[in-house]
Amino acid sequence: MSNAKNVFGQLLQDCSTDPMTGFFRDGCCRSGADDIGLHLVCGVMTDEFLQFSKSRGNDLTTPLPQFRFPGLKAGDRWCLCVLRWKEAFEAGVAPKVVLESTHISTLEFVDLEDLQKHAVDA
């Protein structure tokens, strides 16, 4: 477990291990030098968001076993690219967010108040 922090400055909690998420596929929404997408936001998928993401060229519903990606469905928790979440927020289709599992670096791109409006309990 890393000592990464969430948006509250507390230890970052796991987002999901079923399906296994995170850039490092360790269940945690943290990033590294190779993560150009910045997978920092722990989102709870909705059909509306999944359709939106697919319309933007990122199909999150089709399994890609070669990348250990199971394909997502509504209700799944997944570490999202922060700018995709922000884009969805601006379009009115942002998924809910697990704040305890969302990396503090998200706040460089998105206001905490906007995240809190979409918060669900961990």
LUMPA-181243 format. One record per residue: residue in one letter; y, z, x of N, C-alpha, C, CB in turn. Coordinates in steps of 0.02 Angstrom, whole numbers, plus 50000, padded with zeros to 5 digits. Glycine has a CB too. Layout:
N
AYZXYZXYZXYZX;...
END
This chain:
122
M499415000050043500005000050000500625000050044500005006249952;S501104996150027501714995750066502195001350045502054988850058;N502735002050082503245006950064503845003350033503465010950126;A503714997550003504234993749969504514997849911503964986949943;K505134996249892505484999949839505574995449777506165002449864;N505604998749719505744995149657506494995449642505334998249598;V506694992749585507404992249568507744999049559507494988249505;F507355004449556507625011149550507645014649619507205015349502;G507425011149672507415014149738506805018549749508035018049750;Q506325018249703505705022149708505155017649736505505025249639;L504575020549752504025016549777503825011249726503425021049794;L503745005149750503554999549708502845000549682503604992849747;Q502765000049616502105000849585501764993949579502165004149515;D501104993949575500734987749565500944984449500499974988949566;C500954977949500501104974049440500464972549402501484967449458;S499974969549437499344967949405498804966649458499414961849359;T498204969149443497624967349484497124963249443497284973749512;D497274962249378496844958249334497284954749283496304962649299;P497534948649298497384944749358497744947549420497594937449347;M497444946249478497734948549541498354944349556497214947849600;T498914947749561499554944249570499874946049637500024946049513;G500464943449646500854944649707500784939049756500644951149738;F501314937949794501294932749845500704933849893501954932449884;F500564940149908500024941949953499364943049916500214948049993;R499364942049850498784943249807498494950249819498234937949820;D498974955049816498784962049824498994966249763499094965049887;G499224962749710499424966149649500144968349647498994972049639;C500504967249702501174969949711501694964349717501194974549772;C502274965149684502804960149686503264961449746503214960249620;R503024959449804503424959949865503384953149900503174965649912;S503834952149946503914945649976503814946050051504604942649959;G503804940150082503764939650155504104933350177503024939850179;A504114932150241504474926450270504234919750241504394926450345;D503604919250224503324912850199503424911950123502594912450215;D503674916950089503744916750016504434913749998503664923849986;I504464907149997505104903949981505304904949909505074896449997;G504824906549865504974907549795505204914549778504384905949755;L505134919249824505314926249812504994928949748506074926849809;H504354930149750503964932649694504064940149686503214931049703;L504634942149657504864949049656504864952449588505544949349684;V504844948549534504924951249467504234951849434505394946649424;C504064957949412503444958949375503584957449302503174966349385;G503374951449280503484949349212502854949849170503744942249211;V502964950949105502414950949057502454944249019502454957249007;M501964940049031501984933249006502024932848930501394929449031;T502394927748908502424925948837502274918448833503124927748805;D502044916248775501924909048766502574905248777501644907648695;E503124907948752503774904748759503974903848832504314908848722;F503884909048873504054908448943503574903648979504034915248977;L502934904048965502444899648997502604892348983501734901348975;Q502794890848921502994884048903503624882048940503104883548826;F504114886548944504734885248980504584883749054505204891348974;S504174887849085504014886849156503674880149167503564892549181;K503214878349122502874871949127503374866249120502314871249073;S503854866949075504364861649065504804860849127504804863349004;R504814865949170505214865749232504774863749292505534872549246;G504164861649278503724859149331503264864249363504144856249384;N503224870249334502774875449361502304877649305503174881449389;D501724874449303501214875949252500834882149273500724869949243;L500954887649238500634894049254500014895249211501114899649244;T499834890449169499264891449124498624888149149499434888749056;T498674883349192498084879749216497794883149278498254872349232;P497154885149276496854888349335496854883849396496144890549319;L496984886849454496944883349519496534887849566497664881849549;P495864887449560495434891949598495554891649674494714890449583;Q495744885749699495854885149771496424889549796495994877849789;F496864891649750497414896149767497304903149738498084893249743;R496684904549717496514910849685496974912249626496564916649736;F497104906849587497544907349529497134906149466498134902349534;P497084911249422496644910749364496934906849304496464917449342;G497594905449306497934902949246498114908949203497474897849206;L498714908649175498974914549139498994913349064499664916349164;K498994918849027499064918648954499554924148935498374919548918;A499804923748874500264928848850499964935748858500444927648775;G500374940548881500144947348892499964948848964499554948748849;D499804943649004499654944749074500284946849111499354938349106;R500204951149160500754952949205500694948649267500744960649223;W501274946249291501264941649348501914942349388501164934449325;C501864941949453502464942149496502804935249495502274944149570;L503384935149465503754928949455504284927949509504084928949387;C504444921649522505004920049566505634922449532505034912249581;V506044926049570506634929049541507114923849511506994933049594;L507184918149543507644913149516507374909749453507794907949568;R506714909349446506414906749384506534911649327505644905449393;W506454918149342506594923149290507324922649269506434930349315;K507774922049317508484921649302508634915349261508894921549367;E508324909849278508414903549241508174904549169508024897849275;A507594907649161507324908949094507774913749055506604911849098;F508044918749090508514923449058509124919649032508734928849109;E509404915349072509994911449052509834906748994510264907549111;A509204904548989508994900148935508754903948873508434895548959;G508754910648877508554914748821507804915448811508844912048759;V507404914148863506674914448856506344918748910506384907348858;A506734923348940506454927448993505914932048967507004931649027;P505374932849005504864937548984505094944748997504204936149021;K504744949448966504874956448979504714957949052504444960948932;V505004963449077504944965349147504704972549153505624964449183;V504244973649201504034980449218504464982649277503244980749235;L504974986649263505474988449313505164992249372506024992549281;E504694996649359504385000549412503994996149461503915005849381;S503834990149439503434985449479503854979449503502834983049440;T504504979649491504954974249511505324976349574505464972449454;H505284972149626505554973649692506314974449692505364968249742;I506564979049731507274980549735507694974449755507404986249784;S507404969849793507774963849814507974959449755507364959749863;T507644960349698507824956749637508564957749621507384958949578;L508824963649637509514965349620510024961249660509634972649632;E509794957549710510244952949746510394946749703509934950949813;F509984945649651510034939649610510174940949536509414935649616;V509954946749513509974948349441510264955449433509264947849409;D510684956449383510964963049369510434967649340511564962449320;L510444973949361509974978849335510034979349259510094985749367;E510634978849233510734979349160510354973749123511494979049143;D510354967749151509984962249120509234963449123510154955549154;L508994966149178508284967849183508104973349133508114970149255;Q508544978349127508404983949082508364981649009508934989249089;K508744976448991508724973748922508044970648908509284968548912;H507674968948960507024965748952506444970248975507004959148991;A506594976648983506094981249011505544983248963506444987549036;V504954984048990504384987148954504144992948997503804981848941;D503804997548967503535003249004502975001049049503295008748956;A502955004249108502395002849154501755005449123502515006149224;
END
